[in-house]
Amino acid sequence: MKSYETKNIRNVAILGHRGAGKTTLAESLAYIAGITTAWARSRTETPSATLTKKK
């Protein structure tokens, strides 16, 4: 198996159920790593909540 140095790895997979905090975790990790300046914020509305039901 080929060996990779840590500095060359850029892919990350975060799996979990809906509402488990995957996005919050990813945003927090990005903030701590200095990739972004925005700290994770709580989400009061999910994308599915913005959809209207068809009658």
C-alpha distances in whole Angstrom, upper triangle without the diagonal:
4,6,10,13,15,18,16,15,18,18,20,21,24,25,29,32,35,36,34,33,30,32,34,30,29,32,32,29,29,33,31,29,31,30,34,37,38,37,37,40,41,41,45,44,41,41,42,45,46,46,50,50,52,55
4,7,10,13,15,13,13,16,16,18,20,24,25,29,32,35,36,34,33,30,31,33,29,27,30,31,27,27,31,29,26,29,28,31,35,36,36,35,39,40,40,44,43,41,40,42,45,45,46,49,50,52,55
4,7,10,12,11,11,15,15,17,19,23,25,28,32,34,35,33,32,28,30,31,28,26,28,28,25,25,28,27,24,26,26,29,32,34,33,33,37,38,39,43,42,40,40,41,44,45,46,49,50,52,55
4,6,8,7,7,11,12,15,17,20,23,27,30,32,33,31,29,26,27,28,25,23,25,25,22,22,25,23,20,23,22,25,29,30,30,30,34,35,36,40,40,37,37,39,42,42,43,47,48,50,53
4,5,6,7,11,13,15,18,21,24,27,31,33,33,31,29,26,26,27,24,22,24,24,20,20,23,21,18,20,20,24,27,28,28,29,32,34,36,39,39,37,37,39,42,43,44,47,49,51,54
4,5,5,9,11,12,16,18,21,24,28,30,30,27,26,23,23,24,20,18,20,20,16,17,19,17,14,17,17,20,23,25,25,25,29,31,32,36,36,34,34,37,39,40,41,45,46,48,52
4,6,8,11,13,17,19,23,26,30,31,31,29,26,23,23,24,21,19,20,20,16,16,18,17,13,15,15,18,21,23,24,25,28,31,32,36,36,34,34,37,39,39,41,45,46,48,52
4,6,9,12,16,19,22,26,29,30,31,29,27,23,23,24,22,19,21,21,18,17,20,19,15,17,16,20,23,25,25,26,29,31,32,36,36,34,33,36,38,39,40,43,45,47,51
4,6,9,12,15,18,22,25,27,27,25,23,20,20,21,19,16,18,19,15,15,18,17,14,17,15,18,22,23,23,23,27,29,29,33,33,31,30,33,35,36,37,40,42,44,47
4,7,10,13,16,20,23,24,25,23,21,17,17,19,16,13,15,16,13,12,16,16,13,14,12,15,19,20,20,20,24,26,26,30,30,27,27,29,32,32,33,37,39,41,44
4,7,10,13,17,20,21,22,20,19,15,15,17,15,12,15,16,13,13,17,17,14,17,14,17,20,21,21,20,23,24,25,28,28,25,25,27,29,30,31,35,36,38,41
4,7,10,13,17,18,19,17,15,12,12,14,12,9,13,14,11,11,15,15,14,16,14,16,20,19,19,17,21,22,22,25,25,23,23,24,27,28,29,33,34,36,40
4,6,10,13,15,16,14,13,10,11,14,11,10,13,15,13,13,17,17,16,19,17,18,22,21,20,18,20,21,21,24,23,21,21,22,25,26,27,30,31,34,37
4,7,10,12,13,10,10,6,9,11,9,8,12,13,11,13,16,17,16,19,17,18,21,19,18,15,18,18,18,21,21,18,19,20,22,24,25,28,29,32,35
4,7,10,11,9,10,7,10,12,11,11,14,16,15,16,19,20,20,22,21,21,24,22,20,18,19,19,18,21,20,17,18,18,21,23,24,27,27,30,33
4,7,8,6,8,7,10,12,11,12,15,16,16,18,20,21,22,24,23,23,25,23,21,17,18,17,16,18,18,15,17,17,19,21,22,25,26,28,31
4,6,5,9,8,11,13,13,14,17,18,19,21,23,24,25,27,25,25,27,24,22,18,19,17,15,17,16,13,15,14,16,19,20,22,22,25,28
4,6,8,8,10,12,13,14,16,18,19,20,22,24,25,26,25,24,25,22,21,17,17,14,12,14,13,10,11,11,12,15,16,19,19,22,25
4,6,8,9,10,11,13,15,16,17,19,20,22,23,25,24,22,23,20,18,14,14,11,10,11,11,9,11,11,12,15,17,20,20,24,26
4,6,9,9,9,12,14,14,15,18,19,20,21,23,22,22,23,20,18,14,14,12,12,13,14,12,15,15,16,19,20,23,24,27,30
4,6,5,6,9,10,10,12,14,15,16,18,20,19,18,19,16,14,10,11,9,10,12,13,12,14,15,16,19,21,24,25,28,31
4,5,5,6,9,10,11,12,14,15,16,18,17,17,18,16,14,11,12,12,12,15,15,13,14,16,17,19,21,24,26,29,32
4,5,5,6,8,10,10,12,14,15,16,15,14,15,13,11,8,10,10,10,13,13,11,13,15,16,18,20,23,25,28,31
4,6,5,6,9,10,10,12,14,15,14,13,14,11,9,5,7,7,9,12,13,13,15,17,18,19,22,25,27,30,33
4,6,5,6,9,10,11,12,14,14,13,15,13,10,8,10,11,12,16,17,16,18,20,21,22,25,28,30,33,36
4,5,5,6,9,10,11,12,11,11,13,12,10,8,11,13,14,17,18,16,17,20,21,22,24,28,30,33,36
4,5,5,6,9,10,11,9,8,10,8,7,5,9,11,12,16,17,16,17,20,21,22,24,28,30,33,36
4,5,5,6,9,10,10,9,10,9,6,5,9,11,14,17,19,18,20,23,23,24,27,31,33,36,39
4,5,5,6,9,9,9,11,11,9,9,13,15,17,20,22,21,22,25,26,27,29,33,35,38,41
4,6,5,6,5,6,9,9,8,9,13,16,17,21,22,21,22,25,26,26,29,32,35,37,41
4,5,5,6,5,6,6,6,8,11,15,17,20,22,21,23,26,27,27,30,33,36,39,42
4,5,8,8,9,10,8,10,14,17,19,23,24,24,26,29,29,30,33,36,39,42,45
4,6,8,10,12,11,13,17,19,22,25,26,26,27,30,31,31,34,37,40,43,46
4,6,7,10,10,13,16,20,22,25,26,26,27,30,31,31,34,37,40,43,46
4,7,9,11,12,16,19,21,24,25,24,24,28,29,29,31,35,37,40,44
4,6,8,10,13,17,18,21,22,22,22,26,27,26,29,33,35,38,42
4,7,10,12,16,18,21,22,22,23,27,27,27,30,33,36,39,42
4,6,8,12,14,17,18,19,20,24,24,23,26,30,33,36,39
4,6,10,12,16,18,18,20,23,23,23,26,30,33,36,39
4,7,9,13,14,15,17,20,20,20,23,27,29,33,36
4,6,9,12,13,15,18,17,18,21,25,27,31,34
4,6,9,11,14,16,15,16,20,23,25,28,31
4,6,7,10,12,11,13,16,19,21,25,28
4,7,10,12,10,11,14,17,19,23,25
4,7,8,6,7,11,13,16,19,22
4,5,5,7,9,13,15,18,21
4,5,5,7,11,13,16,19
4,5,5,9,10,13,16
4,6,8,10,13,16
4,7,10,13,16
4,7,9,13
4,6,9
4,6
4
